[in-house]
Amino acid sequence: MKTLSALAGLLFLAFPAAAAGPADGIAAAAEEALLRDGGGDLVEIEGFAGPDGNIPCSRGSYSNSWHYKFYAAGDWLQVNACGPNVLNSARHRPYSRANEPDRRLPASFAPPAEVLKKLAADKIFTPAPNPYDRDVLMRIRLLPAKDGRPEGCYWYVAQGRAKALTDCDAAKAWKLGGAPAPKAGKLQGPAAKGIDTAGRYVQRALDTIPRKALGARLMLIESLVDRNGSAKCIEPKDGWSYVFALPGKKASSAFAGCRGKTTSDYVLFDGANAGDIDKLDPIAPPFKDSDFALSQVPKDCVKGYATLSMKLQNFKPRYSPFAGHSLVWTIDCGSKRHIVDGHTGRYLGPGSKTPIHQ
């Protein structure tokens, strides 16, 4: 089965990109959940789609996938898949279990295109085209009764501060609080996508270091970057640094990528550049890439500095700079610091440069 999955993945990369909806990957995601954890109930599907509700399955990118969440015996497993192709799976360890889904989705539901069509027809929500990134969040799960809406299955749709709901059949729609979606031409995104972004080398890092340092887990991604979120390759071993640590040890291994070239250091050292590992959980893709994260901070940060510092960390709940947001990008421009959610790409606000204490 594993060999067939690997072969399917290679064939997947060989063909042109195709679009997939959330229903297209359910069977493959369920099979992965069965192999990984003995199965479970599918309780949520989420993804960042374009204005047409589609996600392109291109070159095995983790951001180009739907995220399927399964629940069994008090634990959650997230499977990332695009159509019949599974990209990866990982345990989901939420900050708060109270808001996590634990009830099975219905066997059938309206596709995203129908959901967006219903919202547009009711003049509730029309997504603005974004040339920089797919940023229409679409999430299906069961919700409790609230504000006159009955308990049941709902599609949640958001872009920026514009938010809306439909029932899972796209028969009824509701507008939630927030400002309208941004209009085309007034987006805050960068003029061009970054070339040497953090996401470019992450899979190679994950494939390389754990083979040499068994049990090593990715704890930190960082670099000095330009205004597009690409690494500033100042020295031969510079660029994006992917720091791995072994559980229970103050030691780490490093993987670096820049301008298409990579280097790795399998010799364990003191881990000083990884920060306080005890305050961090491992990083698991997918995450919003560095170019998109940088596009969300105030303009004066990017315009005022040619070189900025970016760091992606997955904080344990008690140490997070923003409660409820564990995976965050920390972006430093001069004396100022800004924080961006690593999952959604949403700007959370200014941060403090003082250490986070217990």
C-alpha angles and dihedrals in degrees: 000000000000091000092050091049091051091048090049089052092053092049089048091059092049097060130069118271117276130190121246133193126214094261092056094069102041096097094048092045092049091051090052091049089051093050094043103041109001094267133283143190118300101235105164143017121194138171146150107250136181123251088278093056094247133127117204116229097221128165097326095291113168091218089057095068144081116248114227118197120203127191129204134154095349097312135099130216123194119208120191113208141155112205110313093342120096114206100184145316134219142173114270111221107182127205089229123021092196094080097041121108119247103164124093120255118238118265092248135030140161115281119244093257091060091046092053091044090054093048091049093047090053090046090236102117134003114175117230116231111252116199091193104054147347100262107162105114113210121184131171122197142125115277133192122247112282139161092000094311114123124238111270149094117324142178112225114203126185141167117177106318094336111104135174143166135214129180113255092263092053089236098123131030137196133193116226127204121285144081123295119275113274116270122241112269094031099074120130095221125123121272090242136016117257116254101202099042129158092255093058096076105023096100092048088051092050091048095048114039101045089054090060099033104038113218094016114149129201107250106162141022118190145154146152105259142190125237091282096054095256122137118263102229098209098153134023093259094037128105127074113003119205109194120200127191136194115234113262095008132102091222135098147184124221136217122189133194132186136152091357094306126107137197131186135201114206094177110104114233135178095285094229093146092055095069120219102341091191089069094053139075121207120277116240123183141272104075136144108274124244096254093055094043091052091050090063099060122091113288095239090063093059098035095047098054133046093198125043135175121237127186130176117203135165104218125202108246098259093052101044115121088222119039112240094019113093104161106059141161113227111204121189123194111175109308093341127091129198131190126213126184108250094210102047103019090233117152107243100185143259118330136209123250091210115103118267106247130197 
